[in-house]
Amino acid sequence: MPMITLTINGKELQLEEPVTVAGYITSLGLDTQHVAVARNGEVLERSDFVSVTLAEGDTVEVVRPVGGG
C-alpha cells in the first residue's frame, strides 16, 4: 500500500496508511479532549475525530490550548 503525504502543523509528513484524526492524535500521546484540529482550513468538532480520515494532500493543524495570564 502506498504511503500518504500530508502537511501537519506546517511540516510535510508521510503516513504508511490512512488514519482517523483520533488515531493520529492518540499516536502522538495526546488526549483528544485537549486539542483542537483544523483539516484543510475547517475546524473539526471533537465528535468528528473518530470519523474523519486523514487523506493524501490534507493540511492539518493540531493545537493544544495553553493557559496562563
C-alpha positions in Angstrom: 0.0 0.0 0.0 1.4 3.4 -0.9 2.2 6.0 1.7 0.2 9.2 2.0 1.8 12.6 2.2 0.2 15.4 4.2 1.2 18.6 6.0 0.7 18.7 9.8 1.5 21.9 11.6 3.5 23.2 8.6 5.6 20.1 8.2 5.3 17.5 5.5 4.7 14.1 6.9 4.3 10.6 5.4 2.0 8.1 6.9 2.1 4.4 6.0 -1.7 4.2 5.8 -4.8 6.4 6.2 -5.7 7.1 9.8 -8.5 8.9 11.6 -7.9 12.2 13.3 -8.5 10.4 16.6 -6.0 7.7 15.7 -3.3 10.2 14.7 -3.8 12.3 17.9 -3.6 9.2 20.1 -0.4 8.1 18.3 1.2 11.4 19.4 0.3 10.5 23.0 -2.2 13.3 23.2 -5.7 13.2 24.6 -8.4 14.1 22.0 -10.2 16.1 24.7 -7.4 18.6 25.0 -6.7 19.5 21.4 -8.3 21.5 18.6 -7.9 20.3 15.0 -8.4 22.0 11.7 -8.3 20.0 8.4 -8.0 21.8 5.2 -9.0 25.1 6.9 -12.1 23.7 8.6 -12.1 23.4 12.4 -13.4 19.9 13.3 -15.8 19.1 16.1 -14.3 16.6 18.6 -17.1 14.2 17.8 -15.9 14.0 14.2 -12.3 13.0 15.2 -13.3 9.3 15.0 -15.0 9.5 11.6 -12.7 11.9 9.7 -9.8 10.1 8.0 -6.7 11.9 7.0 -6.0 11.6 3.3 -3.4 12.4 0.7 -2.7 16.1 0.5 -4.5 17.2 3.6 -3.3 20.2 5.5 -3.8 19.7 9.3 -3.2 21.9 12.3 -3.3 20.3 15.7 -3.3 22.9 18.6 -3.1 22.3 22.3 -4.5 25.2 24.3 -2.1 26.9 26.7 -3.3 28.6 29.9 -1.8 31.5 31.6 -2.2 35.1 32.3 
